Amino acid sequence: MDLIAMDLIAMDEEEDEVYDPRREGGGGGAQEVFLIPPSNFGIVDNGIYRSGFPNPDNFGFLEDLNLRSILYLCPEPYPEANAEFLRNHGIRLFQFGMEGKKESFVSIPKDAIMGSLRVLLDVRNHPILIHCKRGKHRTGCVVGCFRKLQFWCMSSIFEEYQRFAAGKSRLSDLRFIEMFDVSCFRDCVLGIIYQYHGCGSQSRRLLYEEKSS
């Protein structure tokens, strides 16, 4: 059989093959899956993340984080699609509702901030995602107060808040973070213990224990 005839047979065999889209772009591998993070997503610390409100397009990304908990900062009920995702993956929901008002006279509920910090400090809840609607103001306040517990300087705390607020910083939020009394939180905490997990000394985590009444 000459070379021309062999080439014609090979071409016929290629035409008979069934088209498989998984072969495109990956050299014959499985179809590439794109993971889409929620808006305004960021890493706060080892096992602690922040973002805007996740939608179903983000569920694959959240699944890849292996979350144990979600800290939800809006007063509205959690959407059923999101709640079902949490149930299917054994993710616990903590909700501390804070109104997302723009008016400066609307006070930030201190109890909600305190409750949120207790959840964040308990490594049993990690990995955890903090989110409100857009991941800017309510989430920014919680993270800002968390940074004070980590002994960040105020300039660094404000810079982080403003970066995620994307030009929509609220003076009332910054004032609340600055005036937040870390010692009042420690009054209801026996101690903050630095504990090492998993990756050695690089993965320092916080654990708290409440005072016995």
C-alpha positions in Angstrom: 0.0 0.0 0.0 1.5 3.4 -1.0 1.8 6.4 1.3 -1.1 8.3 -0.4 -3.5 5.4 0.2 -2.5 5.2 3.8 -3.1 8.9 4.3 -6.6 8.7 2.8 -7.5 5.8 5.2 -6.2 7.8 8.2 -8.3 10.8 7.1 -11.5 8.6 6.8 -10.9 7.2 10.3 -10.5 10.7 11.8 -13.8 11.8 10.2 -15.6 8.8 11.7 -14.5 9.7 15.2 -17.2 11.1 17.5 -16.7 14.7 18.5 -15.8 15.1 22.1 -15.7 18.7 23.5 -13.7 17.6 26.5 -10.7 17.2 24.1 -10.6 20.8 23.2 -8.0 23.0 24.8 -6.8 20.3 27.2 -5.0 17.8 24.9 -7.6 15.1 25.4 -8.1 15.7 29.1 -11.4 16.3 31.0 -13.4 19.4 30.3 -11.9 22.4 32.0 -14.1 23.8 34.8 -13.9 27.5 35.6 -14.4 28.4 39.2 -15.9 31.8 39.7 -15.3 33.5 43.1 -18.0 35.7 44.7 -17.6 39.4 44.1 -15.1 41.2 46.3 -13.5 38.0 47.4 -10.4 38.0 49.6 -8.4 36.1 52.1 -8.5 37.4 55.6 -6.3 34.8 57.3 -5.6 31.1 57.2 -9.1 29.5 56.9 -10.9 32.8 56.9 -12.3 34.4 53.7 -14.5 37.4 52.9 -16.8 38.3 49.9 -20.0 39.8 48.6 -23.1 37.7 48.4 -22.4 34.4 46.6 -24.8 33.3 43.8 -25.2 29.9 42.3 -22.4 30.6 39.8 -20.0 30.8 42.7 -21.0 27.5 44.3 -18.2 25.5 42.6 -15.7 27.9 43.9 -17.1 27.7 47.4 -17.1 24.0 47.3 -13.4 24.1 46.5 -12.7 26.0 49.7 -14.1 23.1 51.8 -16.0 25.5 54.0 -17.3 24.4 57.4 -19.1 27.7 58.1 -20.5 30.8 56.6 -20.9 34.1 58.6 -23.8 36.0 57.1 -24.2 39.6 58.2 -27.5 40.6 56.6 -30.9 40.6 58.4 -32.8 39.0 55.5 -33.4 35.2 55.4 -30.8 33.2 53.5 -32.0 32.4 49.9 -33.2 28.9 49.5 -30.7 28.1 46.8 -27.8 29.1 49.1 -29.4 27.3 52.0 -29.7 24.1 50.0 -26.0 24.4 49.0 -25.1 24.6 52.6 -27.2 21.6 53.6 -25.8 19.5 50.8 -22.2 20.2 51.9 -22.7 20.2 55.6 -21.8 23.9 56.0 -23.1 25.7 59.1 -24.7 29.1 58.8 -24.1 31.8 61.4 -26.3 34.9 61.0 -25.8 38.2 62.7 -28.1 40.6 60.9 -26.9 44.2 60.5 -28.9 46.8 58.5 -27.1 48.1 55.5 -28.2 51.7 55.9 -26.1 54.5 54.4 -27.3 57.1 57.0 -24.6 58.0 59.5 -27.0 58.0 62.4 -27.8 54.3 62.0 -25.6 52.6 64.6 -23.7 49.4 64.1 -24.9 46.8 66.5 -22.1 46.0 68.9 -23.6 42.7 69.9 -23.6 41.5 66.2 -19.9 42.4 66.0 -19.1 40.6 69.2 -21.0 37.5 68.1 -19.3 37.5 64.8 -15.8 37.7 66.4 -16.6 34.8 68.7 -17.4 32.7 65.6 -14.3 33.8 63.8 -12.0 33.0 66.7 -13.2 29.5 67.1 -11.1 27.3 64.7 -13.7 24.7 64.8 -15.7 26.9 62.4 -12.8 27.2 59.9 -12.6 27.3 57.0 -15.2 30.1 57.1 -16.5 32.7 54.7 -17.7 36.1 55.9 -20.2 37.9 53.7 -22.9 40.6 53.5 -24.4 41.9 50.3 -21.4 43.5 48.6 -18.6 42.5 51.0 -17.8 46.2 51.7 -19.2 47.8 54.8 -20.7 45.2 57.2 -18.0 42.7 56.3 -15.4 45.5 56.5 -16.4 46.4 60.0 -16.2 42.8 61.2 -12.8 42.3 59.6 -11.6 45.7 60.9 -12.5 44.7 64.5 -10.9 41.3 63.9 -7.7 43.1 62.9 -7.6 45.0 66.2 -7.6 41.7 68.0 -4.6 40.8 65.8 -2.9 44.0 66.9 -2.9 45.6 63.5 -2.1 49.4 63.4 -5.1 51.6 62.5 -3.6 52.8 59.3 -3.3 49.3 58.0 -6.9 48.5 59.1 -8.3 51.6 57.4 -6.3 50.8 54.2 -7.8 47.3 54.0 -11.3 48.6 54.7 -11.0 51.3 52.0 -9.5 48.8 49.4 -12.6 46.5 49.7 -15.0 49.4 50.0 -13.8 50.5 46.5 -14.2 54.2 46.9 -17.4 53.9 49.0 -15.9 54.2 52.5 -18.2 55.3 55.3 -16.9 57.5 57.9 -19.3 56.0 60.5 -17.7 52.5 59.8 -14.2 53.8 60.2 -15.2 55.6 63.4 -16.8 52.5 64.8 -13.7 50.4 64.1 -11.4 53.0 65.7 -13.6 53.3 68.8 -14.2 49.5 69.1 -12.9 48.5 72.5 -10.9 45.3 72.3 -10.8 45.0 76.0 -14.6 44.8 76.3 -14.4 41.8 74.1 -11.7 40.2 76.2 -13.9 40.7 79.2 -16.1 37.8 77.9 -13.2 35.7 76.7 -10.9 33.8 79.1 -8.0 33.9 76.7 -6.8 34.1 73.2 -4.5 31.1 72.5 -2.3 30.9 69.5 -2.4 27.3 68.2 -0.5 25.8 65.3 -2.2 23.6 62.8 -1.4 21.7 59.6 1.4 23.6 57.9 3.6 24.3 60.9 4.4 27.7 62.4 3.2 29.5 59.3 -0.5 28.6 60.0 -1.1 30.4 63.2 -4.8 30.2 64.3 -6.9 31.7 67.0 -8.9 29.8 69.5 -11.0 31.2 72.2 -12.6 29.9 75.4 -15.5 31.8 77.0 -15.5 32.6 80.7 -17.6 30.4 82.9 -20.4 32.3 84.4 
